[in-house]
Amino acid sequence: MSLHITDTRMTSDLCADVAELQDGRWLVTGYPGRTFDRNQAIAALILAEVLATDPSPRGRMRLFVRSWCDELGIPERDGPHGPTA
């Protein structure tokens, strides 16, 4: 599990989601219609990676999932969706 981050693009080696910088905001596949700052884009990709591993509903990782969803201001059931790019 690792993210590859450049000045304008972020990718994951575990899932198909991608973040790209456009007009000063980050667009992340899986979150259509939303933009993020750099830190939120990183959180969104980490969340996508973790959810791609299908963590146990009762496992500790769900605490992190809830935390990242809170940081992104989304309910867990609302994201991320399948990559849209």
Sequence and secondary structure as in RCSB ss.txt:
>XXXX:A:sequence
MSLHITDTRMTSDLCADVAELQDGRWLVTGYPGRTFDRNQAIAALILAEVLATDPSPRGRMRLFVRSWCDELGIP
ERDGPHGPTA
>XXXX:A:secstr
  EEE SSEEEESSSS EEEEETTEEEETTSTT  B HHHHHHHHHHHHHHHT   TTSTHHHHHHHHHHHHT  
GGG   S   
